[in-house]
Amino acid sequence: MNPVNVGFLGAGGIARAHVYALQSLRFYYPDTPEIRLVSVCSARKESREAFAGAYGFARAESFEAFNAAADIDTLFILGPNHTHFAHFKAALGRPGVKRIYLEKPVCSSLAEEKEMAQIAAGSDKQVQVGFQYLQTPAVREALSYWRSGVLGSPIHFDLKYYHGDYLHKSYRDKRKSRLTAAPDGGAMADLGSHGLSLLTAFLGEGLQMVHALQAGSFHEVPEGSDLFSSVSLVDPRTRAAGHLSASRITSGSGDLVYLEIFAEKGALRYSSQTPDFFEYYTEAEGAWVRRPVGSNYPGISSFPSGHVPAGWLRSLVHAHYLFLGGDDPGAFIPTLGHGLEVQRLVRETAIHLEKYRQILRK
């Protein structure tokens, strides 16, 4: 296979996780091409130079130099949320770039959604969005089981993505760039987007937003930045309805992703706190069944952070395997269309949250 020449736009914590995954690929997959870490770009000269030195990138460059480089064919967009659209637009204009890995959220406004869809439609570049939970082994197995049709049509559902780090002022102070107003920032954009991605994968596109509310406030956090938000959703095709909630301020939750789908002939559930299995119930059998899926994540690690569930890095590695052309016909690959569908729901959440805040102000 031809070598892959990689450039990073971003040198923060998530970039560190991505370079780990790229460098780990060869240990998991014998057919991995040679990966060359060509260049890293970020706003601060000292941070990009430190990142390049620590993780083996040949160059650390300003955006102008990075965008003019002709030796990058695989580009990772990993900067702050509000930069994603501009960086993506610039990447599409680079003839040498063949692949673009775009971290969520894919953009920050309706105007950007529309323009992104329009300009991407005329491009032949491969685009993959950073919803790596879809590659968690138990989620993959649960999705395959759900798609078998054994449980019938969905009736109602519930999805939670909770952690409590933003309860601590020191944590909020270090992550002020994530405290922007929805849909650029907030719990729904940061955490809930993963939940919306999962629901879209299981239930299909076209989910409609019915209602949204939010809770939690700190004096230094903008009112429009949801610390906790909950949305009501409906699937117009099946009339299944349910809730999704995202929280940065749920004490004691760890990093919890929890999904339940109740259907005509049974139910299915998954929790990131028990990542080695998912469970299903059938009316015919009248009992819950635990389906083990195995795990290849030995040891204990705080990388990329202490609150991420077991398997997070492994699923990220598999996402990179798919992105670089790996053969896995059963995988759900989050294309730009998938990212835009999730972003539409994030944006509609922000609209409903503003309506809810107006009620509270009266």
C-alpha positions as CSV (number, residue, x, y, z in Angstrom):
1,M,0.0,0.0,0.0
2,N,1.1,3.6,-0.7
3,P,2.4,5.5,2.3
4,V,-0.1,7.8,4.1
5,N,1.2,11.4,4.6
6,V,-0.6,12.9,7.6
7,G,-1.2,16.5,8.7
8,F,-2.9,17.6,12.0
9,L,-4.8,20.8,12.4
10,G,-4.8,20.9,16.2
11,A,-2.3,20.0,18.9
12,G,-4.5,19.5,22.0
13,G,-5.6,16.5,24.0
14,I,-7.8,15.0,21.3
15,A,-4.9,15.3,18.8
16,R,-2.7,13.4,21.2
17,A,-5.3,10.6,21.2
18,H,-5.4,10.5,17.4
19,V,-1.7,10.3,17.0
20,Y,-1.7,7.4,19.6
21,A,-4.3,5.6,17.5
22,L,-2.4,6.2,14.3
23,Q,0.8,4.9,15.8
24,S,-1.0,1.9,17.3
25,L,-2.6,0.7,14.0
26,R,0.3,-1.5,12.9
27,F,0.0,-3.4,16.2
28,Y,-3.6,-4.3,15.5
29,Y,-3.7,-4.6,11.7
30,P,-0.9,-6.2,9.6
31,D,-2.1,-4.6,6.4
32,T,-1.6,-1.0,7.8
33,P,0.2,1.2,5.3
34,E,3.3,3.2,6.3
35,I,2.1,6.3,8.1
36,R,4.3,9.4,7.9
37,L,3.6,12.2,10.4
38,V,4.4,15.1,8.1
39,S,3.1,18.3,9.8
40,V,1.2,19.7,12.8
41,C,-0.5,23.1,12.9
42,S,-2.0,25.0,15.8
43,A,-2.5,28.7,16.7
44,R,0.3,28.7,19.3
45,K,3.8,28.2,18.0
46,E,5.1,26.7,21.3
47,S,2.3,24.1,21.5
48,R,2.7,22.9,17.9
49,E,6.4,22.7,18.2
50,A,6.2,20.8,21.5
51,F,3.6,18.4,20.0
52,A,5.7,17.8,16.9
53,G,8.8,17.0,19.0
54,A,6.9,14.7,21.4
55,Y,5.1,12.7,18.8
56,G,7.4,12.6,15.8
57,F,5.9,15.0,13.3
58,A,8.5,16.3,10.8
59,R,7.3,19.9,10.9
60,A,5.3,22.3,13.1
61,E,3.8,25.1,11.0
62,S,1.5,28.1,10.9
63,F,-1.9,27.7,9.2
64,E,-0.6,29.6,6.1
65,A,2.4,27.3,5.7
66,F,0.4,24.2,6.6
67,N,-2.4,25.0,4.1
68,A,0.2,25.5,1.3
69,A,2.0,22.2,1.9
70,A,1.7,19.9,-1.1
71,D,3.0,16.7,0.7
72,I,-0.1,16.0,2.9
73,D,-2.7,13.6,1.5
74,T,-4.5,12.8,4.8
75,L,-5.7,15.6,7.0
76,F,-7.1,15.5,10.5
77,I,-9.2,18.5,11.7
78,L,-8.8,18.6,15.5
79,G,-8.9,22.2,16.5
80,P,-11.5,24.2,18.5
81,N,-15.2,23.6,17.5
82,H,-15.6,27.0,15.9
83,T,-12.6,26.4,13.5
84,H,-13.9,23.1,12.0
85,F,-15.9,24.6,9.2
86,A,-13.2,26.9,8.0
87,H,-10.5,24.2,8.2
88,F,-12.8,21.8,6.4
89,K,-13.5,24.2,3.6
90,A,-9.8,24.9,3.2
91,A,-9.0,21.2,3.1
92,L,-11.5,20.6,0.3
93,G,-9.7,23.1,-1.8
94,R,-6.4,21.2,-1.5
95,P,-5.9,18.9,-4.6
96,G,-3.3,16.8,-2.8
97,V,-5.6,15.9,0.1
98,K,-7.5,12.6,-0.4
99,R,-8.9,12.0,3.1
100,I,-10.3,14.3,5.8
101,Y,-11.0,13.1,9.3
102,L,-13.3,15.8,10.9
103,E,-13.9,15.9,14.6
104,K,-17.4,16.8,15.8
105,P,-19.2,19.1,15.8
106,V,-18.7,19.3,12.0
107,C,-19.7,23.0,12.1
108,S,-21.4,25.6,14.3
109,S,-24.4,27.2,12.4
110,L,-27.2,26.6,9.9
111,A,-25.4,28.7,7.3
112,E,-22.2,26.5,7.8
113,E,-24.3,23.3,7.5
114,K,-25.8,24.4,4.2
115,E,-22.5,25.6,2.7
116,M,-20.7,22.5,4.0
117,A,-23.2,20.1,2.4
118,Q,-23.1,22.1,-0.9
119,I,-19.3,22.2,-1.2
120,A,-18.8,18.6,-0.1
121,A,-21.3,17.4,-2.7
122,G,-18.9,18.4,-5.5
123,S,-15.8,16.8,-3.9
124,D,-14.4,13.3,-4.3
125,K,-12.5,13.4,-1.0
126,Q,-13.1,10.7,1.6
127,V,-14.6,12.3,4.8
128,Q,-15.1,10.6,8.1
129,V,-16.5,12.2,11.3
130,G,-15.2,11.5,14.8
131,F,-18.0,9.5,16.3
132,Q,-15.8,6.7,17.6
133,Y,-18.4,5.2,20.0
134,L,-19.9,3.5,16.9
135,Q,-16.7,1.3,16.9
136,T,-17.0,0.2,20.5
137,P,-17.3,-3.6,20.3
138,A,-20.5,-4.0,22.3
139,V,-22.2,-1.2,20.4
140,R,-21.2,-2.8,17.1
141,E,-22.6,-6.1,18.2
142,A,-25.8,-4.5,19.6
143,L,-26.3,-2.6,16.3
144,S,-25.9,-5.8,14.3
145,Y,-28.4,-7.5,16.5
146,W,-30.9,-4.6,16.3
147,R,-30.7,-4.6,12.5
148,S,-31.5,-8.3,12.3
149,G,-35.1,-7.3,13.0
150,V,-35.6,-9.8,15.8
151,L,-37.0,-7.2,18.2
152,G,-39.3,-5.6,15.6
153,S,-40.0,-1.9,15.3
154,P,-39.0,0.6,18.1
155,I,-41.6,2.0,20.4
156,H,-39.6,4.2,22.8
157,F,-36.0,4.8,23.7
158,D,-33.7,6.6,26.2
159,L,-30.0,7.6,25.8
160,K,-27.8,9.3,28.5
161,Y,-24.3,10.7,28.2
162,Y,-23.2,12.0,31.5
163,H,-20.1,13.1,33.3
164,G,-19.4,15.5,36.1
165,D,-16.1,17.2,35.4
166,Y,-17.5,20.7,34.9
167,L,-18.8,20.7,38.5
168,H,-15.2,21.7,39.4
169,K,-14.2,25.3,38.7
170,S,-10.6,24.3,38.0
171,Y,-11.8,22.1,35.1
172,R,-14.1,24.8,33.8
173,D,-11.3,27.3,33.8
174,K,-9.0,25.0,31.7
175,R,-11.7,24.4,29.1
176,K,-13.3,27.8,28.6
177,S,-13.2,27.3,24.8
178,R,-15.8,24.6,25.3
179,L,-18.2,26.8,27.2
180,T,-19.4,28.7,24.1
181,A,-23.1,28.9,23.4
182,A,-24.9,26.1,21.6
183,P,-24.7,24.8,19.0
184,D,-20.9,25.5,18.9
185,G,-20.4,24.4,22.5
186,G,-22.2,23.0,25.5
187,A,-23.1,19.5,26.7
188,M,-25.3,18.7,23.7
189,A,-22.6,19.6,21.1
190,D,-19.8,18.0,23.1
191,L,-21.4,14.9,24.6
192,G,-25.0,14.7,23.2
193,S,-23.7,14.7,19.6
194,H,-22.3,11.2,20.3
195,G,-25.7,10.2,21.6
196,L,-27.5,11.6,18.6
197,S,-25.0,9.7,16.4
198,L,-25.8,6.4,18.2
199,L,-29.6,7.0,17.9
200,T,-29.3,7.9,14.3
201,A,-27.3,4.7,13.6
202,F,-29.9,2.5,15.4
203,L,-33.1,4.3,14.3
204,G,-32.1,5.9,11.0
205,E,-32.0,9.5,9.8
206,G,-34.9,11.9,10.1
207,L,-35.4,12.1,13.9
208,Q,-37.4,15.1,14.8
209,M,-36.8,17.4,17.8
210,V,-39.9,18.1,19.8
211,H,-38.7,19.8,23.0
212,A,-35.5,20.7,24.9
213,L,-34.6,22.0,28.3
214,Q,-31.5,22.7,30.3
215,A,-30.3,23.0,33.8
216,G,-27.2,24.0,35.8
217,S,-25.5,27.4,36.0
218,F,-22.2,28.9,37.1
219,H,-21.5,32.6,37.0
220,E,-18.6,32.3,34.6
221,V,-20.5,30.0,32.2
222,P,-22.6,31.7,29.5
223,E,-26.3,31.2,29.8
224,G,-26.4,29.8,26.3
225,S,-23.9,27.1,27.1
226,D,-25.9,24.1,28.4
227,L,-24.3,22.2,31.2
228,F,-27.1,19.7,31.2
229,S,-29.7,19.4,28.4
230,S,-32.5,17.0,27.7
231,V,-34.3,16.7,24.4
232,S,-37.5,14.9,23.3
233,L,-37.2,13.1,19.9
234,V,-39.6,11.3,17.6
235,D,-39.1,9.0,14.6
236,P,-41.8,10.0,12.1
237,R,-41.6,6.7,10.3
238,T,-42.2,4.4,13.2
239,R,-43.6,7.0,15.6
240,A,-41.1,5.8,18.2
241,A,-40.4,8.5,20.8
242,G,-37.9,9.0,23.5
243,H,-35.3,11.2,25.2
244,L,-31.7,12.0,25.0
245,S,-29.9,13.8,27.8
246,A,-26.3,15.1,28.0
247,S,-24.6,16.4,31.1
248,R,-21.3,17.8,32.2
249,I,-22.4,18.2,35.8
250,T,-23.7,14.7,36.9
251,S,-21.9,13.9,40.1
252,G,-20.6,10.4,40.4
253,S,-21.4,9.3,36.9
254,G,-17.9,8.8,35.6
255,D,-18.2,8.9,31.8
256,L,-21.5,7.2,31.3
257,V,-23.1,6.3,27.9
258,Y,-26.4,4.4,28.4
259,L,-28.8,3.3,25.7
260,E,-32.2,1.6,26.0
261,I,-34.5,0.8,23.1
262,F,-37.9,-0.8,23.7
263,A,-39.5,-2.5,20.7
264,E,-42.6,-4.5,19.7
265,K,-41.0,-7.9,20.4
266,G,-38.4,-7.0,23.1
267,A,-35.8,-4.6,24.2
268,L,-32.0,-3.8,24.0
269,R,-29.7,-2.0,26.3
270,Y,-26.0,-1.0,26.6
271,S,-23.9,0.8,29.2
272,S,-20.4,2.0,28.9
273,Q,-19.9,1.0,32.5
274,T,-20.2,-2.6,31.4
275,P,-18.4,-2.4,28.0
276,D,-17.8,-6.1,27.6
277,F,-21.4,-6.9,26.8
278,F,-24.9,-5.7,25.8
279,E,-28.2,-7.1,26.8
280,Y,-31.5,-8.0,25.0
281,Y,-34.9,-9.2,26.0
282,T,-37.4,-11.0,23.8
283,E,-41.1,-11.5,24.5
284,A,-40.8,-15.0,23.1
285,E,-38.1,-16.1,25.7
286,G,-39.3,-13.8,28.5
287,A,-35.9,-13.3,29.9
288,W,-33.0,-10.9,29.6
289,V,-29.9,-12.3,27.8
290,R,-26.4,-10.9,28.3
291,R,-24.3,-11.1,25.1
292,P,-20.6,-11.0,25.9
293,V,-18.5,-9.5,23.1
294,G,-15.0,-9.9,24.5
295,S,-12.4,-7.2,25.1
296,N,-8.8,-6.6,24.1
297,Y,-8.1,-3.7,26.5
298,P,-5.9,-5.1,29.3
299,G,-4.4,-2.9,31.9
300,I,-5.5,0.4,33.5
301,S,-4.7,3.7,31.8
302,S,-5.6,7.3,32.4
303,F,-4.9,8.1,28.7
304,P,-6.5,10.0,27.1
305,S,-8.2,11.0,30.4
306,G,-9.2,9.2,33.6
307,H,-13.0,9.4,32.9
308,V,-13.2,7.7,29.5
309,P,-14.6,4.2,29.5
310,A,-12.6,1.1,28.7
311,G,-12.3,0.5,25.0
312,W,-12.5,4.2,24.0
313,L,-9.0,4.2,22.5
314,R,-9.6,0.8,20.8
315,S,-12.7,2.0,19.0
316,L,-10.7,5.1,17.9
317,V,-8.0,2.9,16.5
318,H,-10.7,1.0,14.5
319,A,-12.2,4.3,13.3
320,H,-8.7,5.1,11.9
321,Y,-8.5,1.7,10.3
322,L,-11.7,2.3,8.5
323,F,-10.7,5.8,7.6
324,L,-7.5,4.6,5.9
325,G,-9.3,2.0,3.8
326,G,-9.6,-1.0,6.2
327,D,-11.9,-3.8,5.1
328,D,-14.9,-4.1,7.5
329,P,-18.2,-4.4,5.6
330,G,-20.3,-4.5,8.8
331,A,-19.1,-1.1,10.2
332,F,-21.3,1.9,10.3
333,I,-19.1,4.7,9.0
334,P,-20.1,8.2,10.0
335,T,-19.8,10.1,6.8
336,L,-20.2,13.9,6.4
337,G,-23.9,13.3,5.7
338,H,-24.2,11.6,9.1
339,G,-22.3,14.4,10.8
340,L,-24.6,17.0,9.2
341,E,-27.7,15.0,10.3
342,V,-26.3,15.1,13.9
343,Q,-25.4,18.7,13.6
344,R,-29.0,19.6,12.5
345,L,-30.3,18.0,15.7
346,V,-27.7,19.8,17.8
347,R,-28.7,23.1,16.2
348,E,-32.4,22.5,16.7
349,T,-31.6,21.7,20.3
350,A,-30.2,25.2,20.7
351,I,-33.4,26.7,19.3
352,H,-35.6,24.8,21.7
353,L,-33.3,25.6,24.6
354,E,-33.6,29.3,23.9
355,K,-37.4,28.9,23.9
356,Y,-37.2,27.1,27.2
357,R,-35.0,29.9,28.7
358,Q,-37.5,32.5,27.5
359,I,-40.2,30.7,29.6
360,L,-38.0,30.8,32.6
361,R,-37.3,34.5,32.3
362,K,-41.0,35.4,32.4
